[in-house]
């Protein structure tokens, strides 16, 4: 079992997500003292890996991999306590670690490996509800190789979908080749 995450939630508190042999927990850490002021079980059973990310000053996402299924839930900090929304199944048939990234307060990205492909799942967040929207698979699996290969979508439709999900800002400049 692997994984722990620590991130600043707001000026007063940080969140520590820790995985243990029994079950993972979320700890509310006082940024001044460094002490845990509250802890709560994030999942009711042991998980293979866990990660988390800040959404806003009072919300965060916790993502866990159990056997082969990737789950996520939203944590809410109210005063000095933490509560969780319902667990959402992000995707099945996942192996290894699966980090989560908050793209916005209302959108998260799950990164995972499934069927020997690197996958990216985009989910929407509304309050404590997560809705899995789109999954993209990249052609090249990340492995140790003698010559690195760029990852690219497997179809033209996936290329368009990735481009719309991850637009390049108008102010960005492209490197010359």
C-alpha positions in Angstrom: 0.0 0.0 0.0 1.3 3.4 -0.9 0.5 7.0 -0.9 0.1 10.1 1.2 -0.5 13.6 0.2 -0.1 16.9 2.0 -1.5 20.2 0.7 -2.4 23.6 2.0 -6.1 24.1 2.2 -6.2 27.7 3.4 -4.3 30.1 5.6 -5.2 28.2 8.7 -5.2 24.5 7.7 -3.5 21.9 5.6 -4.8 18.4 4.7 -2.7 15.3 5.2 -4.0 12.2 3.4 -2.4 9.1 4.9 -2.6 5.4 3.9 -2.2 2.7 6.5 -2.6 -1.0 6.6 -6.2 -0.7 8.0 -7.7 2.3 6.1 -6.7 5.7 4.8 -7.4 8.8 6.8 -7.6 12.6 6.3 -6.0 14.8 8.9 -6.7 18.5 9.4 -3.3 20.1 10.2 -3.0 23.5 11.9 -0.6 25.5 9.8 0.7 27.4 12.8 1.5 24.5 15.2 1.8 21.7 12.7 -0.4 19.5 14.9 -3.4 17.4 13.8 -6.6 19.0 15.1 -9.0 16.4 13.5 -8.8 13.1 11.7 -11.4 11.0 9.9 -11.4 7.8 7.9 -11.4 8.6 4.2 -12.3 5.1 3.1 -13.7 2.2 5.2 -11.3 -0.4 3.9 -7.6 -0.6 2.9 -6.6 0.8 -0.5 -3.6 0.2 -2.7 -2.8 3.9 -3.3 -4.3 7.3 -2.4 -3.9 10.9 -3.4 -5.6 14.2 -2.8 -5.8 17.8 -4.1 -7.2 21.1 -2.9 -10.4 22.4 -4.6 -10.9 25.6 -2.7 -10.5 27.0 0.9 -13.0 24.4 2.4 -13.1 21.5 -0.2 -10.6 18.9 -1.4 -10.8 15.7 -3.4 -9.5 12.3 -2.2 -8.9 9.6 -4.8 -8.1 5.9 -3.9 -7.4 2.7 -5.8 -8.9 -0.4 -4.3 -7.7 -3.6 -6.1 -8.5 -2.4 -9.7 -11.2 0.3 -9.2 -10.4 4.0 -8.9 -12.8 5.9 -6.5 -13.0 9.6 -5.5 -14.9 11.6 -3.0 -15.0 15.3 -1.9 -14.0 16.3 1.6 -15.4 19.4 3.3 -13.8 21.3 6.2 -16.3 23.0 8.5 -14.6 24.7 11.4 -12.2 22.0 12.7 -14.0 18.9 11.3 -14.0 17.1 8.0 -16.9 15.3 6.3 -17.0 13.4 3.1 -19.5 13.2 0.2 -20.5 10.0 -1.5 -17.9 7.8 -3.1 -17.8 7.9 -7.0 -16.4 5.2 -9.2 -14.0 6.9 -11.6 -12.9 3.9 -13.6 -12.3 0.1 -13.3 -9.4 -2.1 -14.4 -6.7 0.3 -13.1 -3.2 -0.7 -12.0 -0.5 1.0 -10.1 -0.7 4.5 -8.6 -3.4 7.0 -9.7 -2.8 10.6 -8.8 -5.6 13.2 -8.9 -5.2 16.9 -9.9 -7.6 19.7 -9.3 -7.9 21.7 -12.6 -10.4 24.1 -11.1 -12.7 24.1 -8.0 -15.3 22.3 -10.1 -13.1 20.0 -12.3 -10.6 17.3 -11.5 -8.3 15.1 -13.6 -7.5 11.5 -12.6 -4.3 10.0 -14.1 -4.2 6.2 -14.3 -3.0 3.1 -16.2 -5.5 0.7 -17.6 -5.2 -1.9 -20.3 -1.5 -1.0 -20.8 -2.5 2.6 -21.7 -2.0 5.8 -19.9 -5.4 7.3 -19.2 -6.8 10.6 -18.1 -10.3 11.0 -16.7 -12.0 14.3 -16.4 -14.7 14.7 -13.7 -16.9 17.6 -12.7 -17.4 18.6 -9.1 -20.7 20.1 -7.8 -20.7 20.6 -4.1 -19.8 17.1 -2.7 -20.9 15.3 -5.9 -18.4 14.0 -8.5 -19.6 13.2 -12.0 -17.2 11.4 -14.3 -17.4 13.0 -17.7 -14.7 11.9 -20.2 -11.9 9.4 -20.4 -8.9 9.8 -22.7 -6.3 7.1 -23.5 -2.9 7.9 -24.7 -1.2 5.6 -27.2 2.2 5.2 -25.5 2.5 3.6 -22.1 5.0 5.2 -19.8 7.7 2.6 -19.4 11.5 2.6 -19.1 12.8 2.7 -22.7 16.0 3.5 -24.4 14.5 6.3 -26.5 11.5 8.3 -25.1 8.4 8.4 -27.3 5.9 11.3 -27.1 2.5 10.3 -25.9 -0.3 11.0 -28.4 -4.0 10.3 -28.6 -4.9 7.1 -30.4 -7.5 8.5 -32.8 -8.4 11.8 -34.5 -11.5 12.0 -32.3 -9.3 11.7 -29.2 -6.9 14.4 -30.5 -9.9 16.8 -30.8 -11.2 15.8 -27.4 -7.8 16.3 -25.7 -7.4 19.6 -27.5 -10.8 20.9 -26.3 -10.2 19.5 -22.7 -6.8 21.1 -22.5 -6.8 24.2 -24.7 -3.6 26.1 -25.2 -4.1 29.7 -24.0 -4.0 32.4 -26.7 -1.0 34.0 -24.8 1.0 30.8 -25.0 3.8 30.5 -27.5 4.9 27.3 -29.2 8.5 26.3 -29.3 10.2 26.3 -32.7 11.5 23.1 -34.0 
